Amino acid sequence: MAEIQPVRGWRYNPALLTQIDDVVSPLFDVVSVRQREALYQQPLNSIHLSVPRPEGGLPPHAAAARRLAEWQAAGVLRQDELPGIYVYYQYFRLPGSRRERCRKGFMCHIRAYGWEEGVVLRHENTLPAAVNDRAELLAELQFQTSATHGLYRDEAFALERLMDEAIQDPLCRTEEDYQGARDVLAVIQDAPTIRRFQAVLAARQVILADGHHRYEGSLAYRQARELAAGPGGSTGREPWNYHLMYLTNAASDDLRILPTHRLLLELPASLPDAELLARLAPYFTVQPQAEAQDLPEIIAGKRWAFGLYLPGGAAYKLRLRPEVHADLAWDTTAEVKDLDLTVLHYFAFEKALQLGGAEAQRSGPALAYVRGLAECLQRVDRGEARAAFLTNEVTMAQVEAVCHSGAVMPAKSTFFYPKTLAGLLFSSLENDFSVFDQVFHEPQPLA
């Protein structure tokens, strides 16, 4: 199913690898404004390409293009001589755990498949303005500045041994990134080995974990290039037909999804806590709890169970009354209706609190999305939020079930951890395929 190709990667000059932590950057939406500002102060940081700002009288995308040209001319960024599969390992610990885990994956080009082709599957919707921004940046730079994250399932773990061998000879490594992970990059440039990677992916679909806007930006840019080329004007092998992706095995225990909690920011000022609880009671059993800190443990593993935290330290366990689930009236699949977050958004936010339907909740000002328990409690205590609704994490099995059903999840359903870094690898959309690349256009089956 999925066609992948090796990349003639662009990377930071080896002289800069001793300060790799100063040039890599996190995904834009997972760090605070203060953290982003600190990144912009680093003159060679990859954020100037991936999320550019106006500079020197130029709009953001033009400023990024000028900076990219300067970096390439000065040798800040250099292109590898041979194409390869770039192995990317992230060593990390989950909050509260001393066990070090390792998420194993690799970066490559994947053909930019439209959703209707059923090869790359999505689990969330996108915002058109954000997709257009990514497509316009791609058109301006002719450069892919950060890999999206895709998942394939291989219960045989056919590629892990090959990646384990490659990672013994790393190209670079971070000391500790912003989320406490250690990132290690290596490359495989052996043609027979690359064909094995291609053969494994050729039999599989890919679920997009992170980067829906960037992936759709690649689709939009490809479509624009095809339209400009006209009928018969492209071969399907031009670099703009491909997208830079980081692929990990969904069968691995070290692929982790963390919960994203909901903060209720707006309610009528006159609505007392007792009335809020009364509105929830027809849909949920409401049980007071002694300690808010215990809520995640109390609801862990329980279907349709949530924690509720109110001003003054009041904590409650909510659990949907099973008999009301049949009343869930959203026009979606059974797999989506079964999700905890669908239950929360429909029965708590739409029915009990009258925040409107799914789109109104997604685009309106009433809800915020927070990953840490401590931040949830603090924002309620400071009066920045009216209430915090604590959730369990979505499982990988649920993500796969929803994707294969053809539906999407509620907004901010998944937080795959750790997040990938931008700046370890870039790829070009210029027509620079070498003769060596052509070797890989017809993947062979595994022996």
Secondary structure, DSSP 8 states (H G I E B T S, - for coil): ---EE-B--EEE-GGGGGGGGGT-B--GGGS-HHHHHHHHTSTT-THHHHS---BTTB-HHHHHHHHHHHHHHHTSEEE-SS-BEEEEEEEE--TT----EEEEEEEEEEE---GGGSSEE-SS---HHHHHHHHHHHHHH-EE-S-EEEEE--TT-TTHHHHHHHTTS-SEE-S--TTS-EEEEEEE--HHHHHHHHHHHHT--EEEEE-HHHHHHHHHHHHHHHHHH-TT---S-SGGGEEEEEEEETT-TT-EEE--EEEE----TT--HHHHHHHHTTTEEEEEES-GGGHHHHHTT-TTEEEEEETTTEEEEEEE-GGGGGG---SS-HHHHTSHHHHIIIIIIIIIT---SHHHHHHSSSEEEE--HHHHHHHHHTTS-SEEEE-----HHHHHHHHHHT----TT--EEES---BSS-BEE-SS---HHHHTTSS-----
